[in-house]
Amino acid sequence: MRRGTTLTRSLPNSARRAWTHLRSCWAISRHPLLPPTSRACVSRIVQLTVSHIPTFASRDSHPPSVSTGAVPSSTSRVAHAVKTSIPLIVSGNLPRFVANRYREARGRRRYLLRKAVPNSTRSWSVRRINSALKHVRDDSVYLEIGVNSGRTFEHVRARTKIAVEPTPLFETRKLPRRSRLFQCSSDDFFEATGDLSWDVVFVDGLHLFEQAYRDVLGGLRGLRHGGLVIIDDTVPTDEYTSRRDPTATREGLSSAWFGDVYKVVFLLSKFHPEVDFRTITGEHCQTLVWLLDDFVPPQPSEIQFRCKSIEGLTFERTFAQGVPPSFVHLMKIRPSTLG
């Protein structure tokens, strides 16, 4: 601890107070009633926290001065970095967090965090998913279709988490607690796991409406009573982001790709009286879907016929006068997961 003590002498009072909290947290982590952590490693972790202070300003969490356009002072950066490292120590994620910094600097895939860290991200998806999970049973099961880098998946707080991703962009050897990864297509996953059920499903896979529609149907098939399906990116920002080709976005202005997932909302409205839904418009548009009655999965030929009936819809025709009224559906029954 000599290195850390020497460093604190040169810190301003606010940063020194933050360091005091970090030391308290370090002492608590050594309490015998807590899950055992390598005590020899804990001291080194605290030193690494201070020596890597500039790297702890993550892309999802910034000091308050950043939002106002002001340049954060060294004092605020140090205090913020130490403050944000405390929940990482308490949750046991700090060793993996530091290891990921080294792995990413060397071009290697990162590990997912061992446990979700409360209030550690500003992602709208994570907030809505965790809010929905608060209202379901204690043995909650979360299913995510299209995990990609795992940034959303690792911050979800559920008893059991299931990820479906054929080409994950993270290290698969060490997964979060009570998590399972299926490295296959979502179609193969639903075909092989007909006996599984879940409480919340997040659909963020291939952004083509045919595939997204099949993913929603698969999620509804295993949805428990009071469960919720969340469909991501159902309202494109413009015509370019709504194209089926992800490389056809407007060059230099947007790298986002929503695809034509918005057509799934029309399919639900037209062919599924057993479900109700609500589209959240604004900053991050998503559609929440829940069951009103027993769900009977349609046959593959019927799915193909339904998709053919709406494939001619275009962004200009759909959103000529803003978000269609059928997207912001009048809820017949408010689900318990919405509070």
C-alpha positions, 0 to 999 in steps of 0.5 A, spaced: 500 500 500 506 504 500 505 506 492 497 508 494 499 512 500 504 516 496 499 518 491 494 520 495 498 525 498 499 529 492 491 529 491 486 534 492 481 533 498 475 531 494 480 525 490 483 524 497 476 523 500 474 518 494 480 514 495 478 513 503 472 510 500 476 506 496 480 503 502 474 502 506 471 498 500 477 494 500 477 493 507 470 490 507 472 486 501 476 482 506 471 481 511 471 473 512 463 473 511 464 475 504 465 470 498 473 469 499 477 473 494 484 472 493 487 477 499 494 478 496 490 480 489 486 485 493 491 490 495 494 489 488 487 491 485 487 497 489 493 499 486 491 498 479 485 502 480 489 508 482 495 507 477 489 506 471 485 512 473 484 515 466 482 508 463 476 508 468 472 513 464 468 508 460 464 510 454 457 509 458 459 513 464 462 520 464 463 525 469 458 530 470 462 536 467 462 532 460 455 533 459 455 540 460 461 541 455 466 543 460 473 540 460 473 535 466 479 537 471 484 532 473 480 532 480 474 530 478 477 525 473 480 522 479 474 522 484 470 519 478 474 514 477 475 512 484 468 512 485 466 508 479 471 503 481 468 501 488 462 497 485 466 493 481 470 491 487 464 490 491 461 485 485 468 482 484 468 485 477 475 489 478 480 484 476 476 482 470 475 489 468 483 491 469 484 484 465 479 487 459 483 493 459 490 489 457 486 485 452 483 490 448 489 494 448 492 488 445 487 486 440 484 480 444 477 479 445 474 481 452 471 477 458 464 479 460 463 481 467 462 476 472 456 479 475 451 485 473 454 492 476 448 496 478 447 503 475 453 502 471 451 504 464 446 509 461 444 504 456 436 504 455 436 497 453 439 495 460 434 499 464 428 497 460 430 490 461 432 490 468 426 494 470 421 489 467 425 483 470 424 487 477 416 485 476 417 477 475 418 471 479 425 470 483 427 465 479 427 470 473 430 467 466 432 472 461 433 470 453 437 475 449 437 474 441 443 477 438 448 478 443 454 481 439 459 484 444 455 482 450 455 489 453 447 489 454 447 482 456 453 482 462 449 488 465 442 484 465 440 482 472 436 476 472 437 469 476 438 465 469 441 468 463 441 465 456 445 468 450 444 466 443 449 468 438 453 465 432 459 469 432 460 472 439 465 478 439 467 476 446 471 471 450 466 465 451 471 461 456 469 465 462 461 467 462 457 471 467 454 467 473 448 462 471 449 464 464 449 460 458 451 461 451 448 458 444 453 459 439 448 458 433 442 461 429 436 463 433 432 458 428 436 452 430 436 455 438 428 455 438 428 448 434 432 445 439 430 448 446 422 447 445 422 445 453 425 452 455 421 458 458 423 465 460 420 471 463 424 477 458 426 476 451 430 481 448 430 481 440 436 484 437 439 479 432 439 480 424 435 486 422 431 483 417 424 483 418 423 475 416 428 473 421 426 478 427 419 476 426 421 468 427 425 471 433 419 474 436 415 468 435 420 463 438 420 468 444 413 468 445 412 461 444 416 460 451 414 466 454 412 465 461 405 468 464 406 476 465 413 476 461 415 481 456 418 481 449 422 487 447 424 488 440 430 493 438 430 498 433 423 498 431 423 505 428 428 507 423 431 514 424 431 515 416 430 512 409 438 510 409 438 506 416 431 502 414 435 499 408 435 491 408 443 492 406 447 494 412 452 497 408 447 502 404 447 507 410 448 514 408 456 515 408 459 520 413 452 521 417 450 515 420 453 508 422 447 505 425 443 500 421 435 499 423 433 494 417 426 493 416 424 490 423 419 496 423 415 491 419 414 486 425 410 491 428 405 491 422 405 483 422 403 483 430 398 488 429 395 484 423 395 477 424 396 476 432 390 478 436 393 474 442 398 479 443 398 486 445 404 491 444 406 498 445 412 502 442 416 507 445 418 512 441 423 518 442 431 517 444 431 509 443 425 506 440 423 499 442 417 495 442 414 491 448 410 485 446 406 481 451 401 475 451 393 476 452 391 469 451 395 462 449 400 463 444 399 458 438 405 458 433 404 459 426 406 454 421 412 455 417 408 456 410 403 461 414 409 465 416 412 465 409 405 468 407 405 473 412 411 476 410 410 476 403 404 480 404 407 486 407 414 486 404 412 491 399 412 496 405 417 502 405 420 507 410 417 513 406 410 510 406 410 507 413 413 514 416 410 519 411 406 522 417 411 520 423 410 514 427 404 510 425 398 510 430 398 502 430 405 502 433 403 506 439 398 501 440 392 502 445 393 497 451 388 493 452 391 490 458 397 493 462 402 488 463 405 487 470 412 488 468 410 495 466 409 497 473 
